[in-house]
Amino acid sequence: MTQNVTILGTGIMGSGMAHRLLDKGMAVTVWNRNPARAMPLADAGATLAATPAEAVAKAQVVIAMLADDDASRAVWLGEGGAFAAMPAGAIAIECSTLTLDWTGALAAEAQARGIVLLDAPVTGSRVQAASGELRFLVGGEADVLERAKPVLDLLGIETIHLGPAGSGAMLKLINNFLCGVQVASLAEALAAVERSGLDADTAFRLIRTGAPGSPLVSAVGDRMLRRAYEPQFLIPLMAKDLEYAREALAKVGIETMMAAPARDHFRNAARRGHETDDIAAIIEIMRASGDV
């Protein structure tokens, strides 16, 4: 059965998800802070709304894919926000990577308003969003998730119920902590390979197929060597995620020594002109300045 689905935020991930739902025959409404960035979706058949409230007026499922806590707060609760206009029985799904504090506050606000909410951040990037190969890390009520699964199953290959509200947010921050630290260390390693005079292709082949290898190392390392920085995951968002992860780990008594230095690599890359580049571009600050 066709469902009315709203996507709030049409950046790299939100636009891929919206295109996927359109391809699968869903009725899709989209909203983006910059409407021009949502116009390709309107051209593809989506309804373009002027405000989050307008976007959710007829929705059965509302998915938010936003940059940070501030954007999430504004979209759900700000002027023209979605919560004020959510239809009875609609499901709110927050897929953004957010702090534990805001995820908990958002869940409490939803409950106070009689709105059912899942926190369901995803693993995957541009390619997985467009191809329906995301993994959803879900916190919330199991019966609500069951109602949302027909839509989530179109967008992902796995939906994992982790526990009560906030569980998805916690695992996503742990996941991105590991990803960010790995990418930062990979940039240092490959910069060292280049500066030492080793053949970069040979060295990287051994790294990617040996003990340090992982899907992330393989994909991001390849982009580093090719200087291919079309964004799959924007540098400022990884810096933000690492700071949120540092805070999340502290809440469970882990004073990480890894998150802050990795975060600073991404912050430095953004300040040095790579704000709109893929995370692979952090290697450029080491190529240029000797920060190995």
RODO-649669 format. One record per residue (C-alpha): residue in one letter; chain; z negated, x, y negated; residue number from 1. Coordinates in steps of 0.001 Angstrom, whole numbers, padded with zeros to 6 digits. Example, Ala and Ser with C-alpha at 12.3 -4.5 7.8 and 13.67 -1.06 7.14 Angstrom:
  r  c        Z        X        Y    k
  A  A  -007800   012300   004500    1
  S  A  -007140   013670   001060    2
***
This chain:
  r  c        Z        X        Y    k
  M  A   000000   000000   000000    1
  T  A   000938   001313  -003451    2
  Q  A  -002079   002170  -005559    3
  N  A  -002414   002597  -009296    4
  V  A  -003582   006163  -009831    5
  T  A  -004450   007812  -013136    6
  I  A  -004370   011557  -013723    7
  L  A  -006404   012773  -016697    8
  G  A  -005176   016251  -017625    9
  T  A  -001646   017408  -016860   10
  G  A  -001941   021167  -016855   11
  I  A  -000769   023305  -013946   12
  M  A  -002785   021407  -011360   13
  G  A  -002784   017899  -012801   14
  S  A   000968   017854  -013324   15
  G  A   001598   019033  -009777   16
  M  A  -000677   016327  -008397   17
  A  A   000981   013653  -010518   18
  H  A   004481   014681  -009402   19
  R  A   003322   014605  -005798   20
  L  A   001964   011069  -006143   21
  L  A   005144   009882  -007846   22
  D  A   007188   011354  -005010   23
  K  A   005037   009385  -002566   24
  G  A   005643   006089  -004333   25
  M  A   002351   005720  -006190   26
  A  A   002194   004001  -009577   27
  V  A   000944   006868  -011768   28
  T  A  -000440   006816  -015304   29
  V  A  -001116   010124  -017042   30
  W  A  -002983   011288  -020117   31
  N  A  -003070   014730  -021669   32
  R  A  -004694   015966  -024861   33
  N  A  -001279   017325  -025889   34
  P  A   001080   014413  -025070   35
  A  A   004186   016613  -025204   36
  R  A   003012   018448  -022093   37
  A  A   002939   015165  -020194   38
  M  A   006450   014098  -021192   39
  P  A   008120   015591  -018068   40
  L  A   005930   013247  -016006   41
  A  A   006957   010276  -018134   42
  D  A   010576   011284  -017535   43
  A  A   009802   011340  -013792   44
  G  A   008440   007791  -013824   45
  A  A   004800   008046  -014857   46
  T  A   003289   005866  -017582   47
  L  A   002061   007970  -020501   48
  A  A  -001178   006732  -022091   49
  A  A  -002479   007517  -025576   50
  T  A  -006174   007771  -024605   51
  P  A  -008197   008197  -021426   52
  A  A  -009450   004628  -021831   53
  E  A  -005893   003307  -021985   54
  A  A  -004925   005451  -019013   55
  V  A  -007583   003996  -016697   56
  A  A  -007284   000330  -017692   57
  K  A  -005404  -000688  -014532   58
  A  A  -006382   002182  -012242   59
  Q  A  -007822   001947  -008763   60
  V  A  -008322   005712  -008541   61
  V  A  -008861   008019  -011529   62
  I  A  -008514   011773  -011032   63
  A  A  -009549   014257  -013727   64
  M  A  -008251   017840  -013670   65
  L  A  -009598   019457  -016824   66
  A  A  -010407   022895  -018167   67
  D  A  -014177   022913  -018511   68
  D  A  -017408   020994  -019142   69
  D  A  -016526   020182  -022744   70
  A  A  -013150   018722  -021814   71
  S  A  -014680   016703  -018990   72
  R  A  -017427   015331  -021232   73
  A  A  -014919   014293  -023900   74
  V  A  -012522   012639  -021456   75
  W  A  -015102   010613  -019570   76
  L  A  -017644   009859  -022306   77
  G  A  -016100   010631  -025696   78
  E  A  -014345   008306  -028123   79
  G  A  -011660   006481  -026165   80
  G  A  -013220   007872  -022984   81
  A  A  -012484   006716  -019479   82
  F  A  -015920   005436  -018424   83
  A  A  -015919   002752  -021098   84
  A  A  -012730   001229  -019676   85
  M  A  -013000   001802  -015916   86
  P  A  -012140  -001391  -014003   87
  A  A  -014703  -002766  -011570   88
  G  A  -014254  -001138  -008171   89
  A  A  -012222   001817  -009442   90
  I  A  -013138   005275  -008123   91
  A  A  -013619   008207  -010506   92
  I  A  -012792   011596  -008950   93
  E  A  -013682   014699  -010935   94
  C  A  -011564   017562  -009585   95
  S  A  -012235   020036  -012385   96
  T  A  -014289   023201  -011844   97
  L  A  -017512   022465  -013727   98
  T  A  -021100   023630  -013991   99
  L  A  -023723   022190  -011705  100
  D  A  -025652   020862  -014709  101
  W  A  -022736   018878  -016088  102
  T  A  -021649   017656  -012662  103
  G  A  -025145   016272  -012126  104
  A  A  -025264   014703  -015582  105
  L  A  -021843   013129  -015083  106
  A  A  -022899   011665  -011737  107
  A  A  -026044   010229  -013317  108
  E  A  -024045   008740  -016185  109
  A  A  -021596   007163  -013747  110
  Q  A  -024420   005658  -011698  111
  A  A  -026065   004243  -014823  112
  R  A  -022805   002515  -015708  113
  G  A  -022182   001196  -012185  114
  I  A  -019206   003534  -011671  115
  V  A  -018606   005248  -008334  116
  L  A  -017865   008958  -008729  117
  L  A  -016933   011816  -006440  118
  D  A  -017048   015456  -007475  119
  A  A  -014044   016831  -005613  120
  P  A  -012828   020195  -006904  121
  V  A  -009957   021726  -005007  122
  T  A  -008872   024997  -003494  123
  G  A  -005251   025939  -004053  124
  S  A  -003107   026496  -007122  125
  R  A   000284   025484  -008528  126
  V  A   002228   025550  -005251  127
  Q  A  -000411   023672  -003260  128
  A  A  -000809   020998  -005943  129
  A  A   002911   020289  -005984  130
  S  A   003325   020313  -002202  131
  G  A   000249   018281  -001239  132
  E  A  -001554   021218   000387  133
  L  A  -004809   021209  -001549  134
  R  A  -008245   021174   000029  135
  F  A  -010790   018839  -001553  136
  L  A  -014454   019920  -001589  137
  V  A  -016290   016645  -001997  138
  G  A  -019760   015657  -003104  139
  G  A  -020776   011991  -003217  140
  E  A  -021156   008953  -001021  141
  A  A  -019271   008932   002287  142
  D  A  -018145   005326   001916  143
  V  A  -016647   006039  -001505  144
  L  A  -014786   009010  -000084  145
  E  A  -013401   006837   002687  146
  R  A  -011951   004497   000075  147
  A  A  -010442   007416  -001843  148
  K  A  -008910   009149   001182  149
  P  A  -005534   007354   001155  150
  V  A  -004824   008990  -002204  151
  L  A  -006486   012324  -001440  152
  D  A  -004570   012579   001831  153
  L  A  -001312   012508  -000128  154
  L  A  -002500   015409  -002239  155
  G  A  -004180   017615   000329  156
  I  A  -004246   018881   003879  157
  E  A  -008016   018632   004205  158
  T  A  -010826   016644   002594  159
  I  A  -014281   018017   003345  160
  H  A  -017379   015923   002670  161
  L  A  -020107   018432   001864  162
  G  A  -023001   016170   000927  163
  P  A  -024399   014406  -002149  164
  A  A  -023095   014663  -005700  165
  G  A  -022823   018282  -006821  166
  S  A  -022099   019681  -003356  167
  G  A  -018401   020027  -004048  168
  A  A  -019036   021711  -007378  169
  M  A  -021381   024252  -005777  170
  L  A  -018984   025319  -003055  171
  K  A  -016074   025492  -005500  172
  L  A  -018019   027858  -007743  173
  I  A  -018952   030029  -004751  174
  N  A  -015303   030045  -003689  175
  N  A  -014049   031030  -007144  176
  F  A  -016766   033653  -007493  177
  L  A  -015386   035365  -004405  178
  C  A  -011804   034963  -005619  179
  G  A  -012500   036330  -009092  180
  V  A  -014419   039367  -007871  181
  Q  A  -011695   040093  -005314  182
  V  A  -008899   039884  -007887  183
  A  A  -010776   042132  -010323  184
  S  A  -011429   044753  -007653  185
  L  A  -007817   044524  -006464  186
  A  A  -006595   045219  -010007  187
  E  A  -008802   048299  -010180  188
  A  A  -007608   049464  -006771  189
  L  A  -003896   049045  -007477  190
  A  A  -004229   050661  -010903  191
  A  A  -005884   053613  -009155  192
  V  A  -003001   053749  -006652  193
  E  A  -000464   053891  -009473  194
  R  A  -002360   056500  -011495  195
  S  A  -002848   058755  -008490  196
  G  A   000880   059041  -007839  197
  L  A   000802   057265  -004494  198
  D  A   003742   055081  -003586  199
  A  A   002523   051659  -004639  200
  D  A   004567   049654  -002143  201
  T  A   003396   051751   000789  202
  A  A  -000226   051703  -000329  203
  F  A  -000192   047967  -000898  204
  R  A   001376   047305   002494  205
  L  A  -001535   049131   004118  206
  I  A  -004090   047292   001960  207
  R  A  -002680   043827   002511  208
  T  A  -002342   044250   006292  209
  G  A  -005599   046137   006787  210
  A  A  -009269   045236   006594  211
  P  A  -009224   044381   002846  212
  G  A  -006299   042009   003313  213
  S  A  -006505   038293   002642  214
  P  A  -004090   035575   001511  215
  L  A  -005386   036089  -002031  216
  V  A  -004933   039866  -001939  217
  S  A  -001429   039469  -000558  218
  A  A  -000260   036903  -003118  219
  V  A  -001956   038267  -006232  220
  G  A  -001301   041915  -005376  221
  D  A   002375   041179  -004987  222
  R  A   002414   039576  -008438  223
  M  A   000574   042582  -009891  224
  L  A   003141   045051  -008553  225
  R  A   006093   042908  -009661  226
  R  A   004480   042171  -013035  227
  A  A   005156   038497  -012311  228
  Y  A   002680   036641  -014475  229
  E  A   003974   033068  -014565  230
  P  A   000651   031235  -014399  231
  Q  A  -000622   029999  -011084  232
  F  A  -004206   030292  -012318  233
  L  A  -004790   031082  -015980  234
  I  A  -006880   034114  -016924  235
  P  A  -009319   032275  -019272  236
  L  A  -010053   029702  -016575  237
  M  A  -011053   032405  -014107  238
  A  A  -013330   033951  -016740  239
  K  A  -014912   030529  -017255  240
  D  A  -015299   029944  -013514  241
  L  A  -017022   033287  -013020  242
  E  A  -019533   032479  -015757  243
  Y  A  -020176   029045  -014269  244
  A  A  -020554   030685  -010845  245
  R  A  -023031   033235  -012204  246
  E  A  -025147   030341  -013503  247
  A  A  -024848   028445  -010214  248
  L  A  -025940   031415  -008132  249
  A  A  -028907   031975  -010442  250
  K  A  -030027   028410  -009786  251
  V  A  -030472   029236  -006098  252
  G  A  -032151   032566  -006798  253
  I  A  -029161   034893  -006507  254
  E  A  -028935   037210  -009503  255
  T  A  -025417   038391  -008816  256
  M  A  -024389   041863  -009960  257
  M  A  -020694   041105  -009391  258
  A  A  -019812   038023  -011447  259
  A  A  -020378   039369  -014966  260
  P  A  -018250   042552  -014675  261
  A  A  -015409   040577  -013092  262
  R  A  -015759   037905  -015780  263
  D  A  -015529   040591  -018454  264
  H  A  -012270   041940  -017001  265
  F  A  -010717   038497  -017380  266
  R  A  -012176   038012  -020860  267
  N  A  -010774   041383  -021941  268
  A  A  -007360   040506  -020568  269
  A  A  -007367   037230  -022506  270
  R  A  -008351   039014  -025718  271
  R  A  -005555   041565  -025219  272
  G  A  -002758   039050  -025195  273
  H  A  -002806   037663  -021641  274
  E  A  -004463   034317  -022396  275
  T  A  -001507   032326  -021062  276
  D  A  -000785   034625  -018092  277
  D  A  -001647   034429  -014430  278
  I  A  -004838   036109  -013213  279
  A  A  -002701   038929  -011785  280
  A  A  -002133   040172  -015336  281
  I  A  -005638   041624  -015584  282
  I  A  -004190   044791  -014063  283
  E  A  -002378   045357  -017360  284
  I  A  -005578   046159  -019248  285
  M  A  -006239   048916  -016698  286
  R  A  -002684   050197  -016833  287
  A  A  -002908   050381  -020615  288
  S  A  -006417   051615  -021300  289
  G  A  -007709   053485  -018298  290
  D  A  -010434   050987  -017440  291
  V  A  -010355   051938  -013753  292
***
